[in-house]
Amino acid sequence: MDDPYYYGQIAAVNALSDVYAMGGRPLTAMNIVCFPCRKLGTDILVEILRGGAEKVSEAGALLVGGHTINDDEPKYGLAVTGVAAPGDIFRKGGFKPGDQLILTKPLGSGIITTAHKGDLVHPNSLEEMIHWMTTLNKYAADVARTVGVKTCTDITGFGLLGHVNEMIGEGGFDSIIYLDSIPLVNGVMDLAEQGLVPGGAKSNREYVLEKLVTTGGTNIDIWLDILCDPQTSGGLLMAVDKEKTEEAIRLLKDKGLTHSAVVGEISEGRTGMITLR
């Protein structure tokens, strides 16, 4: 992101997400910084580190130092450690037919950032995307534990379909995705229709294409670009017992995750196919 403070926040939220996606609680974080201090000075770096530190603090973890080197290209990330009781760890398999797939953040960060590079994004869409990218998955993970989730992952570089494919590959079932229920950042559909899609979406699409069953329709190619859009700091995707779905959605929205939605379900088949409906 152009704003160093938000850049730091997003990097920290993204790094912390791996712990939350496994049902863990982050304990410590270490900064990893590559920065051209001689060229840009340190004011920008201070803002990056301030943004990261605030999110680490919000997560209840401790920032315990880090490593910094001079580099021509700014880079920032965190090495995070966390803990989880063995019986509480979220796994990618372990669900059953009928379990509902809940997504806790809207899709579109890859498409929005691609369009932003050409100054083609409405400020409101950019602001909304930043809001979700700087929202910790801590709150979604808390709800997942409350409703007894055992199967969960976070949506990152492989896009929604890539992570669904990974999940059902572990569990040995098929899945159905409800296109009408997919939450999107405002403006994403229009941008995708204009072809403002990152290259990573094309690679993700090629990877999962043989596992897809589509019902056709005039927008299916656009939807494939969106569902394969690589996300940075995306939400959690959790398999929830059908009887707990209503409670899960209510609790997620109570925690401010207003776009949380049932986006699909685990089906009876054993072929590892994903049906887009």
C-alpha positions as CSV (number, residue, x, y, z in Angstrom):
1,M,0.0,0.0,0.0
2,D,1.1,3.6,-0.6
3,D,0.4,4.5,3.1
4,P,3.3,3.1,5.2
5,Y,1.2,2.8,8.3
6,Y,-1.5,0.7,6.6
7,Y,1.3,-1.3,4.9
8,G,2.6,-2.2,8.3
9,Q,-0.8,-3.1,9.6
10,I,-1.6,-5.3,6.6
11,A,1.7,-7.1,6.8
12,A,1.2,-7.9,10.5
13,V,-2.4,-9.0,10.1
14,N,-1.3,-11.3,7.3
15,A,1.5,-12.8,9.3
16,L,-0.7,-13.4,12.4
17,S,-3.4,-15.0,10.3
18,D,-1.5,-18.3,9.9
19,V,-1.7,-18.9,13.7
20,Y,-5.4,-18.0,13.8
21,A,-6.2,-20.3,10.8
22,M,-4.9,-23.2,12.9
23,G,-6.8,-22.3,16.0
24,G,-3.8,-21.0,17.8
25,R,-3.1,-18.0,20.0
26,P,-0.1,-15.8,18.9
27,L,2.6,-15.3,21.6
28,T,5.5,-13.5,20.0
29,A,6.4,-11.7,16.7
30,M,9.7,-10.6,15.3
31,N,10.0,-7.9,12.6
32,I,11.8,-8.7,9.4
33,V,12.8,-5.5,7.6
34,C,14.6,-4.8,4.3
35,F,14.6,-1.0,3.7
36,P,16.6,1.6,1.7
37,C,17.3,3.8,4.7
38,R,19.9,5.9,2.9
39,K,17.6,6.6,0.0
40,L,14.2,7.1,1.8
41,G,15.3,8.0,5.4
42,T,13.7,6.4,8.4
43,D,10.4,8.3,8.7
44,I,8.5,5.9,6.4
45,L,10.0,2.9,8.2
46,V,8.9,4.3,11.5
47,E,5.3,4.4,10.3
48,I,5.5,0.9,8.9
49,L,6.8,-0.5,12.2
50,R,4.2,1.5,14.1
51,G,1.4,0.0,12.1
52,G,2.7,-3.5,12.6
53,A,3.3,-3.0,16.3
54,E,-0.3,-1.9,16.9
55,K,-1.7,-5.0,15.3
56,V,0.7,-7.3,17.2
57,S,-0.5,-5.5,20.4
58,E,-4.2,-5.9,19.4
59,A,-3.5,-9.6,18.9
60,G,-2.3,-9.9,22.5
61,A,1.2,-10.9,21.4
62,L,4.6,-9.5,22.2
63,L,6.9,-7.9,19.7
64,V,10.3,-9.2,20.7
65,G,12.7,-7.6,18.3
66,G,13.6,-8.5,14.7
67,H,16.2,-8.1,11.9
68,T,16.8,-5.1,9.7
69,I,19.0,-4.8,6.6
70,N,19.5,-2.2,4.0
71,D,17.9,-3.1,0.6
72,D,16.9,-1.3,-2.5
73,E,13.3,-2.6,-2.3
74,P,11.3,-2.1,0.9
75,K,10.1,-5.3,2.4
76,Y,8.4,-5.9,5.7
77,G,7.0,-9.0,7.4
78,L,6.9,-10.8,10.7
79,A,7.9,-14.2,12.1
80,V,5.1,-15.2,14.4
81,T,4.9,-18.0,17.0
82,G,1.8,-19.2,18.7
83,V,0.4,-22.0,20.8
84,A,-2.7,-24.3,20.6
85,A,-3.8,-27.3,22.6
86,P,-3.6,-30.4,20.4
87,G,-7.3,-31.0,20.6
88,D,-8.1,-27.5,19.6
89,I,-6.1,-27.3,16.4
90,F,-8.0,-26.4,13.2
91,R,-7.2,-28.8,10.4
92,K,-8.0,-28.7,6.7
93,G,-9.8,-32.1,6.7
94,G,-12.1,-33.6,9.2
95,F,-15.5,-32.2,8.0
96,K,-18.5,-34.2,6.9
97,P,-21.1,-34.0,4.1
98,G,-23.6,-31.2,4.9
99,D,-21.2,-29.0,6.7
100,Q,-21.5,-25.4,5.6
101,L,-18.6,-23.3,4.3
102,I,-18.5,-19.9,5.9
103,L,-16.2,-17.1,4.6
104,T,-15.5,-14.2,7.0
105,K,-14.2,-11.5,4.7
106,P,-15.2,-10.3,1.3
107,L,-13.0,-11.2,-1.8
108,G,-11.2,-8.8,-4.1
109,S,-8.0,-7.5,-2.6
110,G,-5.9,-8.7,-5.5
111,I,-8.2,-7.1,-8.1
112,I,-8.5,-3.8,-6.1
113,T,-4.7,-3.5,-5.7
114,T,-4.1,-4.2,-9.3
115,A,-6.6,-1.5,-10.4
116,H,-5.2,0.9,-7.8
117,K,-1.8,0.7,-9.5
118,G,-3.5,2.4,-12.5
119,D,-5.5,4.8,-10.3
120,L,-8.7,3.1,-11.4
121,V,-10.3,2.4,-8.0
122,H,-13.0,4.5,-6.4
123,P,-11.7,5.8,-3.0
124,N,-14.6,4.1,-1.2
125,S,-13.6,0.7,-2.6
126,L,-10.0,1.2,-1.6
127,E,-11.0,2.3,1.9
128,E,-13.2,-0.8,2.3
129,M,-10.5,-3.1,1.1
130,I,-8.0,-1.6,3.6
131,H,-10.5,-2.0,6.4
132,W,-10.8,-5.8,5.8
133,M,-7.1,-6.3,5.1
134,T,-6.3,-4.7,8.5
135,T,-8.9,-6.7,10.4
136,L,-7.4,-9.5,12.5
137,N,-8.7,-13.0,12.0
138,K,-8.6,-13.3,15.8
139,Y,-12.3,-12.5,16.0
140,A,-13.3,-15.1,13.4
141,A,-11.1,-17.7,15.1
142,D,-12.8,-16.9,18.4
143,V,-16.2,-17.6,16.9
144,A,-14.9,-20.8,15.2
145,R,-13.9,-22.2,18.6
146,T,-17.2,-21.2,20.1
147,V,-19.2,-23.1,17.6
148,G,-16.9,-26.1,17.6
149,V,-15.2,-25.8,14.2
150,K,-12.5,-28.4,13.5
151,T,-11.8,-27.5,9.8
152,C,-10.5,-24.1,8.8
153,T,-8.0,-22.3,6.6
154,D,-7.3,-18.7,5.6
155,I,-7.8,-17.4,2.1
156,T,-4.5,-16.1,0.8
157,G,-2.5,-16.4,-2.4
158,F,-4.3,-19.4,-3.9
159,G,-7.6,-17.6,-4.0
160,L,-10.9,-19.0,-2.6
161,L,-11.1,-21.9,-5.1
162,G,-7.5,-22.9,-4.5
163,H,-8.0,-23.1,-0.8
164,V,-11.4,-25.0,-1.2
165,N,-9.5,-27.4,-3.4
166,E,-6.8,-27.9,-0.8
167,M,-9.4,-28.3,1.9
168,I,-11.6,-31.0,0.2
169,G,-8.4,-32.7,-1.0
170,E,-7.6,-33.3,2.7
171,G,-11.1,-34.4,3.6
172,G,-11.8,-36.5,0.6
173,F,-15.2,-35.0,-0.4
174,D,-16.8,-32.8,-3.0
175,S,-18.0,-29.3,-2.5
176,I,-20.5,-26.8,-3.8
177,I,-19.9,-23.0,-4.0
178,Y,-22.9,-20.6,-4.1
179,L,-21.9,-17.8,-6.5
180,D,-24.8,-15.6,-5.4
181,S,-23.6,-15.7,-1.8
182,I,-20.0,-14.7,-2.3
183,P,-19.2,-11.5,-0.5
184,L,-17.2,-9.0,-2.5
185,V,-15.5,-5.6,-1.8
186,N,-17.6,-2.9,-3.5
187,G,-16.6,-2.4,-7.1
188,V,-14.8,-5.7,-7.6
189,M,-17.2,-7.1,-10.1
190,D,-16.9,-4.0,-12.3
191,L,-13.1,-4.1,-12.2
192,A,-13.0,-7.8,-13.0
193,E,-15.3,-7.2,-16.0
194,Q,-12.7,-4.6,-17.2
195,G,-10.0,-7.3,-17.1
196,L,-8.2,-5.7,-14.1
197,V,-7.1,-9.0,-12.7
198,P,-3.7,-9.9,-11.3
199,G,-1.6,-12.5,-13.1
200,G,-1.7,-14.8,-10.0
201,A,-5.5,-15.2,-10.6
202,K,-4.8,-16.8,-14.0
203,S,-2.3,-19.2,-12.5
204,N,-4.7,-20.2,-9.7
205,R,-7.4,-20.7,-12.3
206,E,-5.3,-23.0,-14.4
207,Y,-4.4,-25.0,-11.3
208,V,-8.0,-25.7,-10.2
209,L,-9.8,-25.8,-13.6
210,E,-9.8,-29.6,-14.0
211,K,-11.5,-29.8,-10.5
212,L,-14.4,-27.5,-11.4
213,V,-18.0,-28.2,-12.5
214,T,-19.7,-25.1,-13.8
215,T,-23.3,-24.5,-14.7
216,G,-22.4,-22.0,-17.4
217,G,-23.9,-18.5,-17.5
218,T,-22.6,-15.3,-19.0
219,N,-20.6,-14.2,-16.0
220,I,-18.8,-17.5,-15.3
221,D,-15.4,-16.3,-16.6
222,I,-15.6,-13.2,-14.5
223,W,-16.5,-15.3,-11.4
224,L,-13.6,-17.6,-12.0
225,D,-11.2,-14.6,-12.0
226,I,-12.8,-13.4,-8.7
227,L,-12.8,-16.8,-7.1
228,C,-9.2,-17.3,-8.1
229,D,-8.1,-13.8,-7.1
230,P,-5.0,-14.1,-4.8
231,Q,-5.9,-12.5,-1.5
232,T,-3.6,-10.7,0.9
233,S,-4.8,-10.8,4.5
234,G,-8.0,-12.6,3.5
235,G,-10.6,-14.0,5.8
236,L,-11.1,-17.5,7.3
237,L,-13.0,-20.3,5.5
238,M,-14.5,-22.7,8.0
239,A,-16.6,-25.8,7.7
240,V,-19.5,-25.5,10.2
241,D,-22.0,-28.0,11.3
242,K,-25.3,-27.1,9.6
243,E,-27.1,-26.8,12.9
244,K,-24.5,-24.3,14.2
245,T,-24.4,-22.1,11.0
246,E,-27.0,-19.6,12.0
247,E,-25.3,-19.1,15.4
248,A,-21.9,-18.7,13.7
249,I,-23.1,-16.0,11.3
250,R,-24.7,-14.1,14.1
251,L,-21.6,-14.2,16.3
252,L,-19.3,-13.2,13.4
253,K,-21.5,-10.2,12.6
254,D,-21.6,-9.3,16.3
255,K,-17.8,-9.0,16.1
256,G,-17.9,-6.7,13.2
257,L,-17.4,-9.2,10.4
258,T,-20.5,-7.9,8.6
259,H,-19.8,-9.6,5.3
260,S,-19.6,-13.1,6.7
261,A,-21.6,-15.5,4.6
262,V,-22.4,-19.2,3.9
263,V,-20.6,-19.5,0.5
264,G,-21.0,-23.3,0.0
265,E,-21.2,-26.7,1.5
266,I,-19.5,-30.1,1.6
267,S,-21.3,-32.6,-0.5
268,E,-21.5,-36.4,-0.7
269,G,-19.2,-37.1,-3.6
270,R,-15.7,-38.5,-3.3
271,T,-14.2,-37.1,-6.5
272,G,-12.7,-33.9,-5.1
273,M,-14.7,-31.8,-7.5
274,I,-16.0,-28.2,-6.8
275,T,-19.4,-27.3,-8.3
276,L,-20.1,-23.7,-9.0
277,R,-23.8,-23.1,-8.7
